[in-house]
Amino acid sequence: MLQKNEINSMIDYIRQKMISSANTLGLASPETIKLSQELDEYIAAYQFQNKQN
């Protein structure tokens, strides 16, 4: 399992990629949606880890 700082880094990285994708390809593009779903997974993992502590 990833550490909190690693999850935070991934959240920031994917968020920036998603914003870029949305700006260039649109909100409904498959790439933007894929990145949004991936971001959701990392956010859920972060929340789960915070709940454990």
C-alpha positions in Angstrom: 0.0 0.0 0.0 1.2 3.5 -0.8 2.2 6.0 1.9 0.2 9.1 2.4 2.8 11.4 0.8 2.9 9.1 -2.3 -0.9 9.2 -2.6 -0.8 13.0 -2.3 1.8 13.2 -5.0 -0.3 10.9 -7.3 -3.5 12.9 -6.6 -1.7 16.2 -7.5 -0.1 14.6 -10.6 -3.4 13.0 -11.9 -5.4 16.1 -11.1 -3.0 18.2 -13.3 -3.2 15.7 -16.1 -7.0 15.6 -15.9 -7.2 19.4 -16.0 -5.0 19.5 -19.0 -7.0 16.8 -20.7 -10.2 18.6 -20.0 -8.8 21.8 -21.4 -7.6 20.2 -24.6 -9.9 17.3 -25.2 -13.1 18.3 -23.3 -14.8 17.2 -20.2 -16.5 14.3 -21.8 -13.5 12.8 -23.6 -12.6 9.2 -22.7 -9.1 10.3 -21.5 -10.5 12.9 -19.2 -13.1 10.5 -17.8 -10.4 7.8 -17.3 -8.2 10.2 -15.4 -11.2 11.4 -13.3 -11.9 7.8 -12.3 -8.3 7.1 -11.5 -8.2 10.3 -9.4 -11.3 9.1 -7.5 -9.5 5.8 -6.6 -6.5 7.7 -5.2 -8.8 10.1 -3.2 -10.7 7.1 -1.8 -7.4 5.4 -0.8 -6.3 8.7 0.9 -9.6 8.9 2.8 -9.3 5.3 3.8 -5.8 5.8 5.2 -6.9 8.9 7.1 -9.8 7.0 8.6 -7.4 4.3 9.8 -5.3 6.8 11.8 
